[in-house]
Amino acid sequence: MLSNSGYPLALLHRSILYKKPTQIQHGFFVITGILLYVFTYGLDTVHSLIAVLCTYLITNFMPGKTESIIVAHVSLMGYLMVAYWFEESDGYDIIWTTPFCVMTLRFIGLVMDVYDGVHCKKLKEDQKNTAIQDIPGLLEIAAFGFFYTGTFAGPQFTLIKFRQCINGEWLNEQKGPRQSALQASLYRFLGGCVYMAVNQCGTAWVPNSYFNTQEFYNQSFFWRWTWVTIWFRLVISRYCAMWMITEGAAILNGLGYNGKDKNGEDRWDGVRDIHVWKWETGSDFTSHIMRRLRWLNSKPAAHIITLGYLAIWHGYHLGYFLLFGLEFGCMLAQKQLYTLIDQMPGLAEFLARPQVRPFTWLFGRLTVLYSMSFGFLTFGLVKTRYWIGVSDTLFIH
């Protein structure tokens, strides 16, 4: 419901408010965002207000200092970690900590971008694209955090992207809303609805509790793996639905505008988190974490630190760390496989033949699905006591 609420608000913004001064637009985003928070989380909204205030103090009184990044992590990430400690339960908790973790990541990224803005001359080009030299005030920070298309479930975006939307860079030559956004937004919304239907029907068919039943344990080794893989695809549809629906609202209000393609057509993939047939993560962690680890001179080390950061951002459950650890292992295995193929004479050419490609695609697809399903099992069932027995059956024939 919260994802859907972005559509009427986006229609109101693109119909009336897009022409208003920046402060009025900011005020609209703050008021609507806080009202949605209060409606959903009640008095727990105060936690997000504290995050806004902390970010304002850090960016306005410590800009450009290394200490600002440390303080941001201690105050924002530390606040989130304490909240997880007191609020986590046996399940996947959808409470005030869910949007707070989204806001935490966005605000830490903002502090880093303000830091970059002070040291702009020393930056590489990719960092200059997101560096903030005009430090935001309290109202703009609050609007950035409570912006209705992105505050509850993403997508993540930078302050530069947010300002481009507010300043009307998504408007057409006549300074009016681009009509192509309507169709693009509708497609994402309908796609999200399809994913949601798949998730609702699928999880009723294969619920989480199935994996701790005697019926599951009595299955053959092959079918245990297969049922876990089917369940994984059904459950992940929930996240695909959420990302697509929120992206549709972001397209409608202009945040998703991404210039023109090579044919001169409007692009609306500026905040895209998922492609329909090949879903993939956005670039927020690559931009804000991995690129700041270049001094390590080691992509694997930077990747491990980034994945560890992502795991603790989700919470303390062991399954989160196993999932992202498995991701790193799969990345290394894939790289080694490609290296082996290149070293074997004639193998790469053989696998590239048109008549062989369908089989290589099928092998790769099944390998990805089955390996990802095991990793997601520890993530989706959350508590160790729910997934440890299931995991044993996937490795003991």
Backbone hydrogen bonds, N-H to C=O, Kabsch-Sander energy under -0.5 kcal/mol:
donor,donor_aa,acceptor,acceptor_aa,energy
5,S,1,M,-1.7
6,G,3,S,-1.0
7,Y,4,N,-1.7
9,L,5,S,-1.3
10,A,6,G,-2.3
11,L,7,Y,-2.5
12,L,8,P,-2.1
13,H,9,L,-2.2
14,R,10,A,-2.7
15,S,11,L,-1.3
16,I,12,L,-2.1
17,L,12,L,-1.2
18,Y,13,H,-2.1
19,K,16,I,-0.9
20,K,17,L,-1.6
24,I,21,P,-0.5
25,Q,21,P,-1.9
26,H,22,T,-2.8
27,G,23,Q,-2.4
28,F,24,I,-2.3
29,F,25,Q,-2.3
30,V,26,H,-2.4
31,I,27,G,-2.7
32,T,28,F,-2.4
33,G,29,F,-2.0
34,I,30,V,-2.6
35,L,31,I,-2.3
36,L,32,T,-2.1
37,Y,33,G,-2.1
38,V,34,I,-3.0
39,F,35,L,-2.5
40,T,36,L,-1.7
41,Y,37,Y,-4.1
42,G,37,Y,-0.6
42,G,38,V,-1.6
44,D,41,Y,-1.8
45,T,42,G,-1.7
46,V,43,L,-1.9
47,H,44,D,-1.4
48,S,44,D,-0.5
48,S,45,T,-0.7
49,L,45,T,-1.6
50,I,46,V,-2.1
51,A,47,H,-1.7
52,V,48,S,-2.0
53,L,49,L,-2.1
54,C,50,I,-2.6
55,T,51,A,-2.3
56,Y,52,V,-2.2
57,L,53,L,-2.3
58,I,54,C,-2.3
59,T,55,T,-2.6
60,N,56,Y,-2.1
61,F,57,L,-1.7
62,M,58,I,-1.5
65,K,62,M,-1.5
68,S,65,K,-1.2
69,I,65,K,-0.7
69,I,66,T,-0.8
70,I,66,T,-1.4
71,V,67,E,-3.2
72,A,68,S,-2.2
73,H,69,I,-1.9
74,V,70,I,-2.5
75,S,71,V,-3.0
76,L,72,A,-2.4
77,M,72,A,-0.9
78,G,73,H,-1.6
79,Y,75,S,-1.0
80,L,76,L,-2.1
81,M,77,M,-2.5
82,V,78,G,-2.3
83,A,79,Y,-2.2
84,Y,80,L,-2.6
85,W,81,M,-2.0
86,F,82,V,-1.7
87,E,83,A,-2.4
88,E,84,Y,-2.4
93,D,91,G,-1.0
95,I,93,D,-0.7
98,T,95,I,-1.9
100,F,96,W,-1.5
101,C,97,T,-2.1
102,V,98,T,-1.1
103,M,99,P,-2.5
104,T,100,F,-2.7
105,L,101,C,-1.9
106,R,102,V,-2.0
107,F,103,M,-2.7
108,I,104,T,-2.4
109,G,105,L,-2.0
110,L,106,R,-1.7
111,V,107,F,-2.3
112,M,108,I,-2.0
113,D,109,G,-2.2
114,V,110,L,-2.4
115,Y,111,V,-2.1
116,D,112,M,-2.4
117,G,113,D,-1.9
118,V,114,V,-1.4
119,H,115,Y,-1.2
120,C,117,G,-0.8
122,K,119,H,-1.6
123,L,120,C,-1.4
127,Q,124,K,-0.7
128,K,124,K,-1.9
129,N,125,E,-1.3
130,T,127,Q,-1.1
131,A,127,Q,-0.9
132,I,113,D,-2.4
133,Q,131,A,-0.6
135,I,133,Q,-1.0
141,I,137,G,-2.2
142,A,138,L,-2.3
143,A,139,L,-2.4
144,F,140,E,-2.6
145,G,141,I,-2.0
146,F,142,A,-2.7
147,F,143,A,-0.9
150,G,148,Y,-1.2
151,T,147,F,-1.1
153,A,154,G,-0.6
154,G,150,G,-0.8
162,F,158,T,-2.0
163,R,159,L,-2.8
164,Q,160,I,-2.1
165,C,161,K,-1.6
166,I,162,F,-2.2
167,N,163,R,-2.8
168,G,165,C,-1.2
169,E,164,Q,-2.4
171,L,168,G,-1.7
172,N,176,G,-3.0
175,K,172,N,-2.1
181,A,178,R,-1.3
182,L,179,Q,-1.4
183,Q,179,Q,-0.7
184,A,180,S,-1.7
185,S,181,A,-2.8
186,L,182,L,-2.2
187,Y,183,Q,-2.3
188,R,184,A,-1.7
189,F,185,S,-2.3
190,L,186,L,-2.9
191,G,187,Y,-2.5
192,G,188,R,-2.4
193,C,189,F,-2.1
194,V,190,L,-2.1
195,Y,191,G,-2.2
196,M,192,G,-2.4
197,A,193,C,-2.4
198,V,194,V,-2.4
199,N,195,Y,-2.4
200,Q,196,M,-2.8
201,C,197,A,-2.5
202,G,198,V,-2.6
203,T,199,N,-2.8
204,A,200,Q,-1.0
205,W,201,C,-1.3
206,V,202,G,-3.2
210,Y,207,P,-1.6
211,F,208,N,-1.3
212,N,209,S,-1.5
213,T,210,Y,-1.5
217,Y,213,T,-1.7
218,N,214,Q,-1.7
219,Q,216,F,-1.6
224,R,220,S,-2.2
225,W,221,F,-1.8
226,T,222,F,-2.3
227,W,223,W,-2.6
228,V,224,R,-1.8
229,T,225,W,-2.1
230,I,226,T,-2.6
231,W,227,W,-2.5
232,F,228,V,-2.4
233,R,229,T,-2.0
234,L,230,I,-1.8
235,V,231,W,-2.8
236,I,232,F,-2.7
237,S,233,R,-0.7
238,R,235,V,-1.8
239,Y,235,V,-0.6
240,C,236,I,-2.0
241,A,237,S,-2.6
242,M,238,R,-2.0
243,W,239,Y,-2.6
244,M,240,C,-2.4
245,I,241,A,-2.4
246,T,242,M,-2.1
247,E,243,W,-2.0
248,G,244,M,-1.9
249,A,245,I,-1.4
250,A,246,T,-1.9
251,I,247,E,-2.2
252,L,248,G,-1.8
253,N,249,A,-1.7
254,G,251,I,-1.1
255,L,250,A,-1.1
256,G,250,A,-1.7
257,Y,254,G,-1.4
258,N,267,R,-2.7
261,D,265,E,-2.5
264,G,261,D,-2.0
267,R,259,G,-3.0
270,G,256,G,-2.8
272,R,269,D,-1.3
280,E,273,D,-0.6
287,S,283,S,-2.4
288,H,284,D,-2.4
289,I,285,F,-2.5
290,M,285,F,-1.7
291,R,286,T,-1.5
292,R,289,I,-1.1
293,L,290,M,-1.8
294,R,291,R,-0.7
296,L,293,L,-1.7
297,N,294,R,-2.1
302,A,298,S,-2.3
303,H,299,K,-2.7
304,I,300,P,-2.5
305,I,301,A,-2.3
306,T,302,A,-2.2
307,L,303,H,-2.6
308,G,304,I,-2.5
309,Y,305,I,-2.4
310,L,306,T,-2.3
311,A,307,L,-2.2
312,I,308,G,-2.3
313,W,309,Y,-1.8
314,H,310,L,-1.1
314,H,311,A,-0.7
315,G,311,A,-1.2
319,G,382,V,-0.6
320,Y,317,H,-1.2
321,F,317,H,-0.8
322,L,318,L,-2.0
323,L,319,G,-2.3
324,F,320,Y,-1.9
325,G,321,F,-2.0
326,L,322,L,-2.5
327,E,323,L,-1.8
328,F,324,F,-1.6
329,G,325,G,-2.1
330,C,326,L,-2.8
331,M,327,E,-2.0
332,L,328,F,-2.1
333,A,329,G,-2.5
334,Q,330,C,-2.5
335,K,331,M,-2.0
336,Q,332,L,-2.4
337,L,333,A,-2.3
338,Y,334,Q,-2.4
339,T,335,K,-2.0
340,L,336,Q,-2.4
341,I,337,L,-2.3
342,D,338,Y,-2.1
343,Q,339,T,-1.5
344,M,340,L,-1.1
347,L,344,M,-1.7
348,A,341,I,-0.6
348,A,344,M,-0.6
350,F,346,G,-1.9
351,L,347,L,-2.6
352,A,348,A,-1.2
353,R,350,F,-1.3
356,V,353,R,-1.2
357,R,353,R,-2.0
359,F,356,V,-1.0
360,T,356,V,-1.9
361,W,357,R,-2.8
362,L,358,P,-2.1
363,F,359,F,-2.5
364,G,360,T,-2.5
365,R,361,W,-2.8
366,L,362,L,-2.5
367,T,363,F,-2.2
368,V,364,G,-2.4
369,L,365,R,-2.5
370,Y,366,L,-2.6
371,S,367,T,-2.2
372,M,368,V,-2.6
373,S,369,L,-1.9
374,F,370,Y,-1.3
375,G,371,S,-1.6
376,F,372,M,-2.7
377,L,373,S,-1.3
378,T,374,F,-1.1
379,F,375,G,-0.8
380,G,376,F,-3.8
381,L,377,L,-2.0
383,K,90,D,-0.7
383,K,381,L,-1.9
386,Y,383,K,-1.6
387,W,383,K,-1.1
387,W,384,T,-0.5
388,I,384,T,-2.6
391,S,387,W,-2.6
392,D,388,I,-1.8
393,T,389,G,-1.4
394,L,390,V,-0.8
394,L,391,S,-0.8
395,F,392,D,-1.3
396,I,392,D,-1.7
397,H,395,F,-0.7
